[in-house]
């Protein structure tokens, strides 16, 4: 399995913050989603082609998240994504949002594939090969 860590930069915009001037909690989920999408794209996987050719799309099955500290307007953040497990049907990864070396948010995310109508499907072989 590939244990390389993918890095994705994020800048906090005013629209990301709440009335207290800190990043609204749901935006961390958006940040890690963007990082996963960039990571998949950088691996050469075209999600539109995967949907059209293989008839499957990625879906988040489970997220376990810890909010550890607050980010604020104009912070420069980094999302680090590391693969933890790959099976025929799921991908588990750890994701952290950091400011410098301080971990602000940490999540373990389980991704599955679904076909038409939401039926479970196997992860595409090309993806599994790239991750092993």
The 8 nearest C-alpha neighbors of each residue, nearest first, counted from 0:
[[131, 1, 130, 2, 85, 84, 82, 83],
 [0, 2, 130, 131, 3, 82, 129, 81],
 [1, 3, 82, 81, 0, 4, 83, 130],
 [4, 2, 1, 81, 5, 82, 80, 0],
 [3, 5, 81, 80, 79, 2, 6, 82],
 [4, 6, 80, 79, 38, 3, 81, 7],
 [5, 7, 79, 78, 4, 77, 80, 8],
 [6, 8, 78, 77, 34, 79, 9, 5],
 [9, 7, 77, 76, 78, 6, 10, 75],
 [10, 8, 76, 77, 75, 11, 7, 30],
 [9, 11, 75, 74, 76, 73, 12, 8],
 [12, 10, 73, 72, 74, 15, 9, 75],
 [11, 13, 15, 14, 72, 73, 10, 16],
 [12, 14, 15, 72, 16, 11, 73, 20],
 [13, 15, 12, 16, 17, 11, 72, 22],
 [16, 14, 13, 12, 22, 23, 11, 26],
 [15, 17, 22, 21, 23, 20, 14, 13],
 [16, 18, 23, 20, 19, 21, 22, 15],
 [17, 19, 20, 16, 21, 23, 22, 15],
 [20, 18, 17, 21, 16, 22, 23, 71],
 [21, 19, 16, 17, 18, 71, 72, 22],
 [22, 20, 71, 16, 19, 17, 70, 69],
 [23, 21, 16, 15, 70, 71, 24, 17],
 [22, 24, 16, 17, 26, 25, 15, 21],
 [23, 25, 26, 27, 22, 28, 66, 21],
 [26, 24, 27, 28, 23, 29, 22, 30],
 [25, 27, 29, 28, 24, 23, 30, 15],
 [26, 28, 30, 29, 25, 24, 31, 104],
 [29, 27, 26, 31, 30, 25, 32, 24],
 [30, 28, 26, 32, 27, 31, 33, 25],
 [31, 29, 27, 33, 28, 32, 26, 34],
 [30, 32, 34, 28, 33, 29, 35, 27],
 [33, 31, 29, 35, 34, 30, 28, 36],
 [34, 32, 36, 30, 31, 35, 37, 29],
 [33, 35, 31, 37, 32, 36, 7, 38],
 [36, 34, 38, 32, 37, 33, 39, 31],
 [35, 37, 33, 39, 34, 38, 40, 32],
 [36, 38, 40, 34, 35, 39, 41, 33],
 [37, 39, 35, 41, 36, 40, 34, 42],
 [40, 38, 42, 36, 41, 37, 44, 35],
 [39, 41, 37, 43, 44, 42, 38, 36],
 [42, 40, 38, 43, 39, 37, 44, 36],
 [43, 41, 39, 40, 44, 38, 129, 126],
 [44, 42, 40, 41, 45, 39, 38, 126],
 [45, 43, 40, 39, 42, 46, 41, 126],
 [44, 46, 48, 47, 49, 40, 43, 39],
 [45, 47, 49, 48, 44, 50, 56, 40],
 [48, 46, 50, 49, 45, 51, 56, 52],
 [47, 49, 51, 45, 50, 46, 52, 53],
 [50, 48, 46, 53, 52, 47, 51, 45],
 [49, 51, 54, 55, 47, 48, 56, 53],
 [50, 52, 48, 54, 49, 53, 47, 55],
 [53, 51, 49, 48, 54, 50, 55, 47],
 [52, 54, 49, 55, 50, 51, 123, 48],
 [53, 55, 50, 51, 114, 52, 49, 115],
 [56, 54, 114, 50, 113, 53, 112, 49],
 [57, 55, 112, 50, 113, 58, 114, 49],
 [56, 58, 112, 111, 113, 110, 59, 55],
 [59, 57, 111, 110, 112, 60, 56, 113],
 [58, 60, 110, 61, 109, 111, 57, 108],
 [61, 59, 109, 110, 58, 111, 62, 108],
 [60, 62, 109, 108, 59, 63, 110, 107],
 [63, 61, 108, 107, 64, 109, 106, 60],
 [62, 64, 107, 106, 108, 61, 65, 105],
 [65, 63, 106, 105, 62, 66, 107, 104],
 [64, 66, 105, 104, 67, 106, 63, 103],
 [65, 67, 104, 68, 103, 64, 105, 24],
 [66, 68, 103, 104, 65, 102, 69, 105],
 [69, 67, 103, 66, 70, 104, 102, 101],
 [70, 68, 21, 103, 71, 22, 67, 66],
 [69, 71, 22, 21, 74, 68, 103, 72],
 [72, 70, 21, 22, 74, 20, 73, 69],
 [71, 73, 11, 13, 12, 74, 16, 20],
 [74, 72, 11, 12, 10, 71, 75, 13],
 [75, 73, 11, 72, 71, 10, 76, 70],
 [74, 76, 10, 9, 73, 98, 11, 77],
 [77, 75, 98, 9, 97, 8, 10, 74],
 [76, 78, 8, 97, 7, 96, 9, 79],
 [77, 79, 96, 7, 95, 6, 8, 97],
 [80, 78, 6, 95, 94, 5, 4, 77],
 [79, 81, 94, 5, 4, 93, 78, 6],
 [82, 80, 4, 93, 92, 2, 3, 83],
 [81, 83, 92, 2, 84, 91, 93, 80],
 [82, 84, 92, 91, 81, 93, 85, 2],
 [85, 83, 91, 90, 82, 86, 92, 0],
 [84, 86, 90, 89, 91, 87, 127, 83],
 [87, 85, 89, 88, 90, 84, 127, 122],
 [86, 88, 121, 122, 89, 85, 127, 124],
 [87, 89, 121, 122, 86, 111, 120, 112],
 [90, 88, 111, 86, 110, 85, 87, 91],
 [89, 91, 85, 110, 109, 84, 111, 86],
 [92, 90, 109, 84, 83, 108, 82, 110],
 [93, 91, 82, 83, 108, 81, 107, 94],
 [92, 94, 107, 81, 80, 106, 108, 82],
 [95, 93, 80, 106, 79, 105, 107, 92],
 [94, 96, 105, 79, 78, 104, 97, 106],
 [97, 95, 78, 104, 77, 103, 102, 105],
 [98, 96, 102, 77, 101, 103, 76, 99],
 [99, 97, 76, 101, 100, 75, 77, 102],
 [98, 100, 101, 97, 76, 77, 75, 102],
 [99, 101, 98, 97, 102, 77, 103, 96],
 [102, 100, 98, 97, 99, 103, 96, 68],
 [101, 103, 97, 104, 96, 100, 95, 98],
 [104, 102, 68, 67, 97, 96, 101, 69],
 [105, 103, 66, 96, 67, 95, 65, 102],
 [106, 104, 95, 65, 64, 94, 96, 66],
 [107, 105, 64, 94, 63, 93, 108, 65],
 [106, 108, 93, 63, 92, 62, 94, 64],
 [107, 109, 62, 92, 91, 61, 106, 93],
 [110, 108, 91, 61, 60, 90, 59, 62],
 [109, 111, 59, 90, 60, 89, 58, 91],
 [112, 110, 89, 58, 57, 88, 60, 59],
 [113, 111, 57, 120, 56, 122, 58, 55],
 [112, 114, 119, 120, 117, 118, 55, 56],
 [115, 113, 55, 118, 117, 54, 120, 116],
 [114, 116, 117, 118, 54, 113, 55, 56],
 [115, 117, 118, 114, 113, 119, 55, 54],
 [116, 118, 113, 115, 114, 119, 112, 120],
 [117, 119, 114, 113, 116, 115, 120, 112],
 [120, 118, 113, 112, 114, 117, 121, 111],
 [121, 119, 113, 112, 114, 118, 122, 88],
 [120, 122, 88, 87, 112, 123, 119, 89],
 [121, 123, 88, 112, 87, 124, 120, 89],
 [124, 122, 125, 126, 121, 127, 53, 49],
 [123, 125, 127, 126, 128, 122, 121, 87],
 [126, 124, 128, 123, 127, 129, 44, 122],
 [125, 127, 129, 128, 124, 123, 130, 122],
 [126, 128, 124, 130, 129, 125, 131, 123],
 [129, 127, 125, 131, 126, 130, 124, 0],
 [130, 128, 126, 127, 131, 125, 1, 42],
 [129, 131, 1, 127, 0, 128, 126, 85],
 [0, 130, 128, 1, 129, 127, 85, 2]]
